[in-house]
Amino acid sequence: MLSRQLNYLSGLGLSAAITVLVHQTLALAENVSGNPAPTGQINSFQALILGLVQGLTEFLPISSTAHLKVIPLALGWADPGVSYTAVIQLGSIAAVIWYFWEDLRQISLGMVKALRTRNYQSLEFKLALGIGLGTLPIVFEGLLLKIFVPDFDNSPLRSLTTIALASIVMSLLLALAEKLGSHRRPFERLTWKDGVWMGLAQSLALIPGVSRSGSTLTAGLFMNLERAAAARFSFLLGIPAITLAGLVEFKDVFKTGVAPDTVLPLIIGVASSAVFSYLAIAWLIKFLQKRSTWVFVWYRLIFGALILLGGLGAARTP
């Protein structure tokens, strides 16, 4: 009972911290009413802050895309856009590989050994197969999105309304997973099927505001995984997806040409993202070993509600 009350209060505290930012964001009502925010050049200080936001929110179940959209608007900055967001994700992928290097080594070596000995029941083979199969849905849907929605930066899918609704829906699903899941299945009992189901959930993260880590963590809890085990596998599953997204956009950025004064902000953003991603991963796994996800449920619910309520009020203002 006390733990649930602490989670409730923590959620309110986190949500209060963003209230000012969300209120300022919604003062820019044109972005809620359908007019896209302009994209612009990022300076070094902004890159540092955006890297911090990316790092702290990529692996917490609160959506890095949502915060990278909302916070720049709240601070009066231009929308960094999908390409910049994807590139600084390279810092996050460096951090997750660094943190889980031993896991990745064991999975890789174990998979090779399993193939040689035909021991397809080994945990390492199941994990590798699950990660591989679980990556396919988001790759397939990402390709479709790139083909059929080429101007994704200015798409209604990246509107604040979409982000708000996605945040609210995902908060309710996470709450349901907390209520219904047993949270008793350990990491050692994962199967390749878990990778497929969590991979399908991961593909929902193409909708801004859903959160890749949030959707996969929620799926893991529905499948009765321990909270820390679900988060750990969520991070491992995300490595190929985040890497591919970052590399594709990185290639596109340099294909269209990079101005000399944009190179340093990109480097700073990636480095900042790497440092704060590592800290977020370490904190979340330790947190979920003893605590529930209710703090994130309340955070996302209030975050989305503030955007919607503020947006309605701003839309009525002449």
LOGU-312364 format. One record per residue (C-alpha): residue number from 1; residue in one letter; x, y, z. Coordinates in nm, 4 decimals. Example, Ala and Ser with C-alpha at 12.3 -4.5 7.8 and 13.67 -1.06 7.14 Angstrom:
# LOGU-312364
+-----+------+----------+----------+----------+
| pos | code |       xx |       yy |       zz |
+-----+------+----------+----------+----------+
|   1 |    A |   1.2300 |  -0.4500 |   0.7800 |
|   2 |    S |   1.3670 |  -0.1060 |   0.7140 |
+-----+------+----------+----------+----------+
***
This chain:
# LOGU-312364
+-----+------+----------+----------+----------+
| pos | code |       xx |       yy |       zz |
+-----+------+----------+----------+----------+
|   1 |    M |   0.0000 |   0.0000 |   0.0000 |
|   2 |    L |   0.2804 |   0.2392 |   0.0972 |
|   3 |    S |   0.4723 |   0.1528 |  -0.2212 |
|   4 |    R |   0.1687 |   0.2333 |  -0.4363 |
|   5 |    Q |   0.1224 |   0.5664 |  -0.2578 |
|   6 |    L |   0.4891 |   0.6517 |  -0.3141 |
|   7 |    N |   0.4556 |   0.5676 |  -0.6832 |
|   8 |    Y |   0.1445 |   0.7859 |  -0.7037 |
|   9 |    L |   0.3193 |   1.0807 |  -0.5404 |
|  10 |    S |   0.6280 |   1.0324 |  -0.7568 |
|  11 |    G |   0.4119 |   1.0403 |  -1.0673 |
|  12 |    L |   0.2472 |   1.3628 |  -0.9574 |
|  13 |    G |   0.5867 |   1.5139 |  -0.8845 |
|  14 |    L |   0.7256 |   1.4233 |  -1.2246 |
|  15 |    S |   0.4155 |   1.5532 |  -1.3975 |
|  16 |    A |   0.4277 |   1.8799 |  -1.2061 |
|  17 |    A |   0.7842 |   1.9311 |  -1.3255 |
|  18 |    I |   0.6698 |   1.9326 |  -1.6877 |
|  19 |    T |   0.3556 |   2.1399 |  -1.6372 |
|  20 |    V |   0.5302 |   2.4695 |  -1.7108 |
|  21 |    L |   0.6912 |   2.3312 |  -2.0253 |
|  22 |    V |   0.3648 |   2.1890 |  -2.1539 |
|  23 |    H |   0.1795 |   2.5122 |  -2.0781 |
|  24 |    Q |   0.4358 |   2.7106 |  -2.2770 |
|  25 |    T |   0.4179 |   2.4599 |  -2.5591 |
|  26 |    L |   0.0443 |   2.4870 |  -2.5861 |
|  27 |    A |   0.0684 |   2.8635 |  -2.6106 |
|  28 |    L |   0.1996 |   2.7891 |  -2.9588 |
|  29 |    A |  -0.1509 |   2.6855 |  -3.0561 |
|  30 |    E |  -0.0838 |   2.6659 |  -3.4260 |
|  31 |    N |   0.0919 |   2.3345 |  -3.3728 |
|  32 |    V |  -0.2113 |   2.1835 |  -3.2062 |
|  33 |    S |  -0.4593 |   2.3168 |  -3.4554 |
|  34 |    G |  -0.2819 |   2.1403 |  -3.7408 |
|  35 |    N |  -0.0150 |   2.3803 |  -3.8663 |
|  36 |    P |   0.3250 |   2.2115 |  -3.8536 |
|  37 |    A |   0.6048 |   2.3661 |  -3.6561 |
|  38 |    P |   0.8966 |   2.4866 |  -3.8631 |
|  39 |    T |   1.2121 |   2.2822 |  -3.8581 |
|  40 |    G |   1.5344 |   2.4714 |  -3.8075 |
|  41 |    Q |   1.9033 |   2.4535 |  -3.7339 |
|  42 |    I |   2.0120 |   2.3370 |  -3.3898 |
|  43 |    N |   2.2929 |   2.5166 |  -3.2077 |
|  44 |    S |   2.5384 |   2.3520 |  -2.9680 |
|  45 |    F |   2.3503 |   2.4361 |  -2.6484 |
|  46 |    Q |   2.0223 |   2.3143 |  -2.7912 |
|  47 |    A |   2.1973 |   1.9977 |  -2.9089 |
|  48 |    L |   2.3209 |   1.9340 |  -2.5556 |
|  49 |    I |   1.9705 |   1.9708 |  -2.4116 |
|  50 |    L |   1.8096 |   1.7636 |  -2.6870 |
|  51 |    G |   2.0682 |   1.4908 |  -2.6289 |
|  52 |    L |   1.9834 |   1.4963 |  -2.2591 |
|  53 |    V |   1.6113 |   1.4694 |  -2.3389 |
|  54 |    Q |   1.6754 |   1.1888 |  -2.5894 |
|  55 |    G |   1.8948 |   0.9998 |  -2.3450 |
|  56 |    L |   1.6613 |   1.0243 |  -2.0480 |
|  57 |    T |   1.3440 |   0.9433 |  -2.2403 |
|  58 |    E |   1.4571 |   0.6838 |  -2.4976 |
|  59 |    F |   1.4681 |   0.4011 |  -2.2453 |
|  60 |    L |   1.2129 |   0.5247 |  -1.9937 |
|  61 |    P |   0.8580 |   0.4260 |  -2.0981 |
|  62 |    I |   0.7512 |   0.7842 |  -2.1673 |
|  63 |    S |   0.8403 |   0.8363 |  -2.5390 |
|  64 |    S |   1.1520 |   1.0198 |  -2.6500 |
|  65 |    T |   0.9759 |   1.1298 |  -2.9707 |
|  66 |    A |   0.7019 |   1.3014 |  -2.7724 |
|  67 |    H |   0.9457 |   1.4897 |  -2.5534 |
|  68 |    L |   1.1722 |   1.5851 |  -2.8430 |
|  69 |    K |   0.8638 |   1.7346 |  -3.0065 |
|  70 |    V |   0.7142 |   1.9062 |  -2.7009 |
|  71 |    I |   1.0185 |   2.0404 |  -2.5168 |
|  72 |    P |   1.1726 |   2.2349 |  -2.8099 |
|  73 |    L |   0.8339 |   2.3976 |  -2.8713 |
|  74 |    A |   0.8043 |   2.4784 |  -2.5032 |
|  75 |    L |   1.1426 |   2.6498 |  -2.5113 |
|  76 |    G |   1.0598 |   2.8397 |  -2.8291 |
|  77 |    W |   1.3002 |   2.6403 |  -3.0455 |
|  78 |    A |   1.2365 |   2.5030 |  -3.3915 |
|  79 |    D |   1.1232 |   2.1421 |  -3.4294 |
|  80 |    P |   1.4469 |   1.9395 |  -3.4674 |
|  81 |    G |   1.2679 |   1.7046 |  -3.7076 |
|  82 |    V |   1.2724 |   1.3284 |  -3.7575 |
|  83 |    S |   1.6194 |   1.3126 |  -3.9130 |
|  84 |    Y |   1.7985 |   1.4931 |  -3.6291 |
|  85 |    T |   1.6057 |   1.2900 |  -3.3726 |
|  86 |    A |   1.7053 |   0.9633 |  -3.5401 |
|  87 |    V |   2.0712 |   1.0639 |  -3.5702 |
|  88 |    I |   2.1143 |   1.1480 |  -3.2012 |
|  89 |    Q |   1.9610 |   0.8079 |  -3.1275 |
|  90 |    L |   2.3027 |   0.6744 |  -3.2286 |
|  91 |    G |   2.4189 |   0.7942 |  -2.8881 |
|  92 |    S |   2.1448 |   0.5892 |  -2.7257 |
|  93 |    I |   2.2404 |   0.2803 |  -2.9211 |
|  94 |    A |   2.6046 |   0.3229 |  -2.8225 |
|  95 |    A |   2.4938 |   0.3420 |  -2.4588 |
|  96 |    V |   2.2718 |   0.0333 |  -2.4691 |
|  97 |    I |   2.5424 |  -0.1691 |  -2.6454 |
|  98 |    W |   2.7932 |  -0.0524 |  -2.3866 |
|  99 |    Y |   2.5640 |  -0.1393 |  -2.0966 |
| 100 |    F |   2.4588 |  -0.4802 |  -2.2337 |
| 101 |    W |   2.7903 |  -0.5739 |  -2.3957 |
| 102 |    E |   2.8313 |  -0.8880 |  -2.1868 |
| 103 |    D |   2.4734 |  -0.9970 |  -2.2595 |
| 104 |    L |   2.5247 |  -0.9411 |  -2.6310 |
| 105 |    R |   2.8504 |  -1.1345 |  -2.6253 |
| 106 |    Q |   2.6922 |  -1.4289 |  -2.4477 |
| 107 |    I |   2.3889 |  -1.4308 |  -2.6784 |
| 108 |    S |   2.6081 |  -1.4164 |  -2.9900 |
| 109 |    L |   2.8483 |  -1.6888 |  -2.8796 |
| 110 |    G |   2.5641 |  -1.8997 |  -2.7430 |
| 111 |    M |   2.3713 |  -1.8730 |  -3.0672 |
| 112 |    V |   2.6734 |  -1.9862 |  -3.2710 |
| 113 |    K |   2.7266 |  -2.2773 |  -3.0333 |
| 114 |    A |   2.3584 |  -2.3704 |  -3.0503 |
| 115 |    L |   2.3695 |  -2.3769 |  -3.4297 |
| 116 |    R |   2.6801 |  -2.5960 |  -3.4282 |
| 117 |    T |   2.5397 |  -2.8410 |  -3.1734 |
| 118 |    R |   2.1784 |  -2.8058 |  -3.2931 |
| 119 |    N |   2.0756 |  -2.7183 |  -2.9402 |
| 120 |    Y |   1.7826 |  -2.4993 |  -3.0363 |
| 121 |    Q |   1.6429 |  -2.5013 |  -2.6848 |
| 122 |    S |   1.9271 |  -2.2979 |  -2.5396 |
| 123 |    L |   1.8338 |  -1.9605 |  -2.3913 |
| 124 |    E |   2.0858 |  -1.7780 |  -2.6096 |
| 125 |    F |   1.9378 |  -1.9215 |  -2.9295 |
| 126 |    K |   1.5831 |  -1.8345 |  -2.8199 |
| 127 |    L |   1.6886 |  -1.4787 |  -2.7352 |
| 128 |    A |   1.8739 |  -1.4282 |  -3.0625 |
| 129 |    L |   1.5850 |  -1.5690 |  -3.2649 |
| 130 |    G |   1.3333 |  -1.3616 |  -3.0703 |
| 131 |    I |   1.5315 |  -1.0416 |  -3.1233 |
| 132 |    G |   1.5714 |  -1.1165 |  -3.4943 |
| 133 |    L |   1.2062 |  -1.1988 |  -3.5550 |
| 134 |    G |   1.0900 |  -0.9216 |  -3.3244 |
| 135 |    T |   1.2773 |  -0.6625 |  -3.5300 |
| 136 |    L |   1.0978 |  -0.7486 |  -3.8558 |
| 137 |    P |   0.7615 |  -0.5784 |  -3.7827 |
| 138 |    I |   0.9065 |  -0.2347 |  -3.7110 |
| 139 |    V |   1.1437 |  -0.2588 |  -4.0097 |
| 140 |    F |   0.8581 |  -0.3535 |  -4.2434 |
| 141 |    E |   0.6217 |  -0.0869 |  -4.1124 |
| 142 |    G |   0.9009 |   0.1702 |  -4.1088 |
| 143 |    L |   0.9674 |   0.1083 |  -4.4775 |
| 144 |    L |   0.5977 |   0.1467 |  -4.5571 |
| 145 |    L |   0.5888 |   0.4705 |  -4.3612 |
| 146 |    K |   0.8896 |   0.6066 |  -4.5486 |
| 147 |    I |   0.7305 |   0.5164 |  -4.8835 |
| 148 |    F |   0.3752 |   0.6362 |  -4.8228 |
| 149 |    V |   0.4442 |   0.9265 |  -4.5823 |
| 150 |    P |   0.7626 |   1.0838 |  -4.7223 |
| 151 |    D |   0.7011 |   1.4174 |  -4.5467 |
| 152 |    F |   0.6681 |   1.2622 |  -4.2039 |
| 153 |    D |   0.8092 |   1.5723 |  -4.0300 |
| 154 |    N |   0.4960 |   1.7668 |  -4.1261 |
| 155 |    S |   0.2530 |   1.4760 |  -4.1014 |
| 156 |    P |  -0.0489 |   1.4907 |  -3.8669 |
| 157 |    L |   0.1038 |   1.1814 |  -3.7053 |
| 158 |    R |   0.3603 |   1.4122 |  -3.5438 |
| 159 |    S |   0.1022 |   1.6594 |  -3.4137 |
| 160 |    L |   0.0738 |   1.7345 |  -3.0442 |
| 161 |    T |  -0.2782 |   1.5935 |  -3.0470 |
| 162 |    T |  -0.1511 |   1.2574 |  -3.1704 |
| 163 |    I |   0.1237 |   1.2600 |  -2.9093 |
| 164 |    A |  -0.1243 |   1.3412 |  -2.6327 |
| 165 |    L |  -0.3700 |   1.0690 |  -2.7313 |
| 166 |    A |  -0.0933 |   0.8107 |  -2.7703 |
| 167 |    S |   0.0479 |   0.9005 |  -2.4298 |
| 168 |    I |  -0.2917 |   0.8620 |  -2.2608 |
| 169 |    V |  -0.3758 |   0.5324 |  -2.4334 |
| 170 |    M |  -0.0350 |   0.3835 |  -2.3514 |
| 171 |    S |  -0.0602 |   0.4948 |  -1.9894 |
| 172 |    L |  -0.3915 |   0.3090 |  -1.9587 |
| 173 |    L |  -0.2483 |  -0.0033 |  -2.1226 |
| 174 |    L |   0.0528 |   0.0052 |  -1.8895 |
| 175 |    A |  -0.1813 |   0.0368 |  -1.5920 |
| 176 |    L |  -0.3801 |  -0.2607 |  -1.7179 |
| 177 |    A |  -0.0610 |  -0.4640 |  -1.7599 |
| 178 |    E |   0.0383 |  -0.3799 |  -1.4026 |
| 179 |    K |  -0.3006 |  -0.4956 |  -1.2767 |
| 180 |    L |  -0.3372 |  -0.8139 |  -1.4814 |
| 181 |    G |   0.0200 |  -0.9389 |  -1.5096 |
| 182 |    S |   0.1716 |  -1.1680 |  -1.2465 |
| 183 |    H |   0.5253 |  -1.0253 |  -1.2974 |
| 184 |    R |   0.6817 |  -1.3561 |  -1.1917 |
| 185 |    R |   0.8390 |  -1.5013 |  -1.5074 |
| 186 |    P |   1.2175 |  -1.4468 |  -1.4976 |
| 187 |    F |   1.4491 |  -1.3532 |  -1.7829 |
| 188 |    E |   1.5749 |  -1.7122 |  -1.8071 |
| 189 |    R |   1.2296 |  -1.8322 |  -1.9172 |
| 190 |    L |   1.2033 |  -1.6069 |  -2.2215 |
| 191 |    T |   1.1228 |  -1.7727 |  -2.5539 |
| 192 |    W |   1.1438 |  -1.6622 |  -2.9164 |
| 193 |    K |   0.7668 |  -1.6128 |  -2.9112 |
| 194 |    D |   0.8122 |  -1.3383 |  -2.6507 |
| 195 |    G |   1.0385 |  -1.1634 |  -2.9002 |
| 196 |    V |   0.7712 |  -1.1813 |  -3.1694 |
| 197 |    W |   0.4947 |  -1.0420 |  -2.9489 |
| 198 |    M |   0.7136 |  -0.7691 |  -2.8050 |
| 199 |    G |   0.8352 |  -0.6941 |  -3.1578 |
| 200 |    L |   0.4783 |  -0.6388 |  -3.2730 |
| 201 |    A |   0.4297 |  -0.4054 |  -2.9779 |
| 202 |    Q |   0.7542 |  -0.2293 |  -3.0669 |
| 203 |    S |   0.6232 |  -0.1453 |  -3.4144 |
| 204 |    L |   0.3539 |   0.0715 |  -3.2532 |
| 205 |    A |   0.6331 |   0.3104 |  -3.1546 |
| 206 |    L |   0.6328 |   0.4465 |  -3.5101 |
| 207 |    I |   0.3392 |   0.6530 |  -3.3839 |
| 208 |    P |   0.4925 |   0.9488 |  -3.1942 |
| 209 |    G |   0.3995 |   0.9399 |  -2.8284 |
| 210 |    V |   0.3666 |   0.5621 |  -2.8018 |
| 211 |    S |   0.7245 |   0.5000 |  -2.6765 |
| 212 |    R |   0.9235 |   0.2018 |  -2.7988 |
| 213 |    S |   1.0343 |   0.1038 |  -2.4507 |
| 214 |    G |   0.6856 |   0.1727 |  -2.3171 |
| 215 |    S |   0.5084 |  -0.0488 |  -2.5680 |
| 216 |    T |   0.7537 |  -0.3379 |  -2.5284 |
| 217 |    L |   0.7603 |  -0.3109 |  -2.1493 |
| 218 |    T |   0.3800 |  -0.3129 |  -2.1453 |
| 219 |    A |   0.3737 |  -0.6211 |  -2.3669 |
| 220 |    G |   0.6258 |  -0.7931 |  -2.1409 |
| 221 |    L |   0.4157 |  -0.7245 |  -1.8331 |
| 222 |    F |   0.1058 |  -0.8615 |  -2.0080 |
| 223 |    M |   0.3107 |  -1.1786 |  -2.0695 |
| 224 |    N |   0.3767 |  -1.2032 |  -1.6942 |
| 225 |    L |   0.7474 |  -1.1202 |  -1.7146 |
| 226 |    E |   0.9198 |  -0.9723 |  -1.4130 |
| 227 |    R |   0.9402 |  -0.5963 |  -1.4527 |
| 228 |    A |   1.3197 |  -0.5825 |  -1.4666 |
| 229 |    A |   1.3277 |  -0.8817 |  -1.7048 |
| 230 |    A |   1.0774 |  -0.7143 |  -1.9362 |
| 231 |    A |   1.2841 |  -0.3941 |  -1.9380 |
| 232 |    R |   1.6088 |  -0.5836 |  -1.9982 |
| 233 |    F |   1.4689 |  -0.7724 |  -2.2969 |
| 234 |    S |   1.3015 |  -0.4551 |  -2.4234 |
| 235 |    F |   1.6415 |  -0.2864 |  -2.4384 |
| 236 |    L |   1.8052 |  -0.5817 |  -2.6139 |
| 237 |    L |   1.5190 |  -0.6033 |  -2.8628 |
| 238 |    G |   1.5482 |  -0.2332 |  -2.9370 |
| 239 |    I |   1.9148 |  -0.2444 |  -3.0396 |
| 240 |    P |   1.8589 |  -0.3458 |  -3.4066 |
| 241 |    A |   1.5581 |  -0.1163 |  -3.4519 |
| 242 |    I |   1.7210 |   0.1950 |  -3.3060 |
| 243 |    T |   2.0437 |   0.1229 |  -3.4942 |
| 244 |    L |   1.8706 |   0.0844 |  -3.8302 |
| 245 |    A |   1.6610 |   0.3988 |  -3.7808 |
| 246 |    G |   1.9643 |   0.6029 |  -3.6834 |
| 247 |    L |   2.1825 |   0.4769 |  -3.9689 |
| 248 |    V |   1.9126 |   0.5327 |  -4.2330 |
| 249 |    E |   1.8517 |   0.8903 |  -4.1249 |
| 250 |    F |   2.2263 |   0.9465 |  -4.0747 |
| 251 |    K |   2.2814 |   0.8441 |  -4.4359 |
| 252 |    D |   2.0006 |   1.0693 |  -4.5568 |
| 253 |    V |   2.1350 |   1.3660 |  -4.3625 |
| 254 |    F |   2.4773 |   1.3448 |  -4.5230 |
| 255 |    K |   2.3318 |   1.2555 |  -4.8617 |
| 256 |    T |   2.1513 |   1.5889 |  -4.8722 |
| 257 |    G |   2.4628 |   1.7675 |  -4.7518 |
| 258 |    V |   2.5768 |   1.8878 |  -4.4125 |
| 259 |    A |   2.6726 |   2.2467 |  -4.3464 |
| 260 |    P |   2.9998 |   2.2826 |  -4.1530 |
| 261 |    D |   2.8250 |   2.4568 |  -3.8639 |
| 262 |    T |   2.5846 |   2.1652 |  -3.8133 |
| 263 |    V |   2.8530 |   1.9004 |  -3.7546 |
| 264 |    L |   2.9440 |   2.0103 |  -3.4014 |
| 265 |    P |   2.5802 |   2.0225 |  -3.2789 |
| 266 |    L |   2.5287 |   1.6713 |  -3.4182 |
| 267 |    I |   2.8367 |   1.5427 |  -3.2329 |
| 268 |    I |   2.7306 |   1.7136 |  -2.9100 |
| 269 |    G |   2.3769 |   1.5745 |  -2.9407 |
| 270 |    V |   2.5019 |   1.2207 |  -2.9960 |
| 271 |    A |   2.7512 |   1.2409 |  -2.7070 |
| 272 |    S |   2.4939 |   1.3886 |  -2.4691 |
| 273 |    S |   2.2442 |   1.1237 |  -2.5715 |
| 274 |    A |   2.4967 |   0.8466 |  -2.5030 |
| 275 |    V |   2.5808 |   0.9626 |  -2.1508 |
| 276 |    F |   2.2243 |   1.0191 |  -2.0358 |
| 277 |    S |   2.0964 |   0.7030 |  -2.2067 |
| 278 |    Y |   2.3439 |   0.4949 |  -2.0074 |
| 279 |    L |   2.2355 |   0.6600 |  -1.6830 |
| 280 |    A |   1.8670 |   0.6071 |  -1.7669 |
| 281 |    I |   1.9156 |   0.2364 |  -1.8459 |
| 282 |    A |   2.1052 |   0.1715 |  -1.5240 |
| 283 |    W |   1.8504 |   0.3616 |  -1.3170 |
| 284 |    L |   1.5410 |   0.2013 |  -1.4700 |
| 285 |    I |   1.6586 |  -0.1582 |  -1.4304 |
| 286 |    K |   1.7512 |  -0.0967 |  -1.0674 |
| 287 |    F |   1.4203 |   0.0850 |  -1.0098 |
| 288 |    L |   1.2076 |  -0.1949 |  -1.1582 |
| 289 |    Q |   1.3775 |  -0.4592 |  -0.9473 |
| 290 |    K |   1.1941 |  -0.3207 |  -0.6467 |
| 291 |    R |   0.9228 |  -0.0883 |  -0.7733 |
| 292 |    S |   0.6266 |  -0.0943 |  -1.0117 |
| 293 |    T |   0.5651 |   0.1167 |  -1.3227 |
| 294 |    W |   0.2824 |   0.3226 |  -1.1724 |
| 295 |    V |   0.4994 |   0.6320 |  -1.1629 |
| 296 |    F |   0.5158 |   0.6208 |  -1.5449 |
| 297 |    V |   0.1445 |   0.5506 |  -1.5736 |
| 298 |    W |   0.0614 |   0.8702 |  -1.3878 |
| 299 |    Y |   0.3296 |   1.0702 |  -1.5661 |
| 300 |    R |   0.2074 |   0.9746 |  -1.9128 |
| 301 |    L |  -0.1583 |   1.0188 |  -1.8251 |
| 302 |    I |  -0.1096 |   1.3696 |  -1.6887 |
| 303 |    F |   0.1376 |   1.4605 |  -1.9652 |
| 304 |    G |  -0.1139 |   1.3692 |  -2.2348 |
| 305 |    A |  -0.4077 |   1.5273 |  -2.0548 |
| 306 |    L |  -0.2243 |   1.8573 |  -2.0105 |
| 307 |    I |  -0.1474 |   1.8739 |  -2.3811 |
| 308 |    L |  -0.5075 |   1.7993 |  -2.4773 |
| 309 |    L |  -0.6633 |   2.0372 |  -2.2262 |
| 310 |    G |  -0.4194 |   2.3141 |  -2.3028 |
| 311 |    G |  -0.4671 |   2.2598 |  -2.6739 |
| 312 |    L |  -0.8439 |   2.2967 |  -2.6478 |
| 313 |    G |  -0.8058 |   2.6148 |  -2.4503 |
| 314 |    A |  -0.5510 |   2.7569 |  -2.6926 |
| 315 |    A |  -0.7702 |   2.6690 |  -2.9912 |
| 316 |    R |  -1.0537 |   2.8782 |  -2.8453 |
| 317 |    T |  -0.8319 |   3.1793 |  -2.7977 |
| 318 |    P |  -0.8797 |   3.4286 |  -3.0840 |
+-----+------+----------+----------+----------+
***
